Amino acid sequence: MLAVLSLSLAAHFLLCGAAQPDWYKRNLDTVQRIYNLTVYPANAKIISEGAPAVPPGLFNENATGRVTPVGEFFGFQDSFEYFFGLAPLPQGSPPNGAFTNATIVEFVSGCPEVAASTVYLSASTINPDNSTGPFITALKEIAFWRFDDEGAVLKYDAWIPNLDAFTPIMHGFDQYTLQGMNTTIHGVCGLQNQTCVGNNTVYDGVDDCVQTLAGKPFGRLDEAWGDNVVCRMIHVLLTKLRPEVHCAHVGPTGGRKCIDVEYNDVFFNDEFVFGDPLGSTFTCGA
């Protein structure tokens, strides 16, 4: 069904594209290119090589944004790490799933500096030879974008609905059962033990990590901000990119990232995140 939808949307853009201004096409191209880099194996190259693997012109060096329910991001490094570093990689034997297609199902841009989009990220299994296997599920992301004068993303406000429902299908187990929680904690602790070493060490081994996280609330992925396990489940993936920053987030204190927050402080602090008067960031001509 997603393949048919992709073809119909492509036909729509071919029919309507000639009537669209150049900046409309530019903005659509930027958003599509960003999501294409969440698709395997493009994301694997960025996770392996970091910033040098990110094509120029996608994110302004001062890009800032909020992604609900994951967190706030400040600067180019934070931004590309969220979009590409958290995209799933195939793991295990046989390999499990990864994003294999990014389809923009809704897009509007009423002026050169602002756009809005909805994307479906289709996940499929990955075969041992890296070919795409059967479809698993899809993830939706809805986002508002603000671009700089060159067309790079300067600010963004995105929302991922239903992470709680997506993750058990994607991972093949329910993380909210007792066994699932135990599996998740051991997975987080095992990975951080590989990536958080030397000066970036935050636990005295896997057992210390397991004992510490077992004493914390497990949390929910639809409310990932917090001093809980699911926040650390997200941030441990980013320790592959910048262990000197993200290992602290996985550690016992949460490193000022996986910490309990006030609802009013993080979901409505637009002026702090975007540096604009409330309601003006994603408004044409503001």
N, C-alpha and C positions, 0 to 999 in steps of 0.2 A: 504493500500500500504506500509506503514512504517513497519507493522508487517511482510510482505513478505520480505521486504528489510533486516530486522533484521535477519530473518531465513537464507537468502542467505549469508549474511556476516558471520553469525556463522558457516555455513558450510564451507565457504572459509577458515576461521581461523583454523577449525579443520583439513582441508586437508593440509594446508600449515604450520600449527604451528610446526610440527615436524622438519621442516627444519630451523626454526628460532633459533637464539642464545638465551640463557637464558635472556640476558639483553633486547632483543627485547620484549620478553614476559613480563618481569618485567615492562618495560616502558608502554606497552599497558595496563597492568593491573592497573598501577597507574593512568593513564589518565581515564580509564573506571570507576575506583572507585571514582575518583573525581566527574565525571559527574553523577554517580549514586546517589551521595549525594545531588544533586540538585533536585532529584525526590521526590515528596511528598509520604509518610510523613517523609522521612529521613531528609529533609531540616528543617522541623518543629522542630525536636529534637535539631538540632544545633542552630537554632534561639532562642529556649527556654533556652538551657543550655550553649551556648557559646563554648569556646575553649575546655573544657573537653570532649565535645561530638564529637570532630573531631578525627578520628582514627589516630594513629601514622603512620609516614612514608609517608604521602601524600605531605606535604609541609615542606621544610627546614625552620628553625626558621628565617632565613634571606632572605626568598623568596621575590623577587621583580618582578614587571611586569607592563605592560601597557595593558589596555583593551580599544580599540577604539570602540565606542565613549564615554566611561564612565569615564576613568581617569587612574591615575597611583597609584600603590599600593606598599607599602614598609613594609616588614616584614610579619611574619606568621599571625598575627592578621588581618592586612589589607587584606591579600590574601584570607583567608578562609571566611572573611566577604563578599567579593565580590562574590566568587563562590557560597556560600551557603545562605548568608543573603539576596541576591537580588532575589533568586529563589521564584516564586510566591507561596503564600499560598491561599487555598480556603477561601473565605469570603462571608458574606451575607447569606440570606436565600431565596431560596436554595443556597448552596455554588457555587461560580463560579469556574474557572479552575485553574489547577496547572500542573506542568510538571509531566507526568506519565510514561515517558520512555526516555532513553538517548541512542541513537544509534550512534556508531562511524562508519561513512560511508567511511572514508578514514583515513589511518594511515601508516606512514612510519618512520622507525628509522634506520639510517645508521650506528650508532655507539652508545656506551653505554650512552653517555651524551646528545644526541640530538634526538628530535622526532618532528613530525608535525602531526596534526590531523584535521579532520572536523567532527563535531558532529551535529546531528539533535535532538533537544529537543522537543519531542512531548507533546503537551498540550491537556488535556481533562477536561471535567467537573468532579467535585467530588460530588457524591451523599451524602445526609445527613448521611448515614451509613458508609461513607468513601470509598465506592466502586467506581470504575472508571466508569464514564459515557461516553457520545459520544465525539469523537475527535473534537477539536476546530481548532487548527492550529499547526505550528511548528516553532521553532527558530533555526537558524544555528549559530554555532560559529566555526571559523577557528583559529587555534592556533599553535605557535611554542613553544617548551618546551626545557628547559635545566635542567638536573638532577644532583644532587650531587653524590658522590661516593656510597652512600647507596641507591640511586634510588628515593629519594624524590625530588620534584620539587624545583629548585633553582631560575629559571628565566622563564618568559613566556611573550609572545607577542601575543595577541589575538584580533580578530576583529569580531564584531557582525553586519552583514549587515541587512539593512531593518527594523530597530527597529520602524521607523515611520509607516511602513505598518503592522507590527506584533501587535503593541499595541492596535489599535482600534478593531481588531478582538478578541484579548485576553480579553479586558476589556468590550467589547460590546457597546462602544460608541466612537465617534471620538473626541479626545481631542483637536483638532484644530478648531472646531466650537466654536462660542461664548459660547454656553451652555456647551460644553465639557471643555473649559478653566475654566469656572466658577466652574464646578464640580471638576476639578482637584485641583484648588486652595483651595477650601473648604475641599477637602480630605486631602491635605497636612497639612493644618492648624489644622484640627481636630485631626489628628494623632499626630502631634508634641505637641499638647496641652495635650495629654495623656502621652507621653513619655518624654517630655522635661520639667521637673518639678523641684522644689527646686533650687539647685545651677545650674541646667542645663536649666533654663528658659531663652528663647531668645525673647519672645514676651509678651506683656501685654494682653494676652488672644487671642481668635480666631479672634475677630474683628480686632485687631491690625495687626495680621498676614495677614488676607485677604486684608486689605487696603495696606499693604506694598507690598505684592506679586502682587496685581493688578496693581501696578505702575512700575513693572519690565517687561522686555521682556518675552514672554512666552517661546521662544526657540523651538528647534527641537530635537527630540530624536536621530536623526542621527548625531547631533552635540551637545551632552549633556554638554560638558564643557562650562561653562559660568555663568554669574551672571543673571540667569533666573529661571523660574519656573520649567522646566523639570529637571534641575540638582537637585533642591530641592526635586522633586518628587522621584528621585532615592535615595537620601541620607536620606530622612525621614524614609525609610524602615530600614536603618541601625541604627537608634536611638533606636530600640528595643534591639540591641546588646551592643552598647557602647554609651549611651546618653551623657556621659561626653565628647566624641569626636565629635559625628556626629550632635548633636543639633546645634552646632555653624555653621555647613555647611548649615543647613536649615534656620538659622537666617538671619537678615537683611544684614549683610556684606558678607555672604557666607563662613566665617571662613577659608579663604585661600584655599577653595576647589571649591565652586560654585562661581568662579570669572571669569572675562573675561581674556582670554589667547591669546597669539600670536600663530598663526598656526605653525610657524617654531620652537617655543619653546616647544611644547608639542608632536608633531607628529614625530619629528626627533631628539629628545634629547636622543638618545640611550646610549651614553657614560655616561650621568648623571643617567639614570634609571638603566642600567645594569652594569655600572662600567667596561666596556670592550671597546677596540678599535672598532670603527664603523665597522659593518659587520662581527664581529667575534663571537658574542654571540651564535648564532644558527648554527655554522659551525663545522662539525666534525674535530677534530684534531687541532682546532685553539689554 
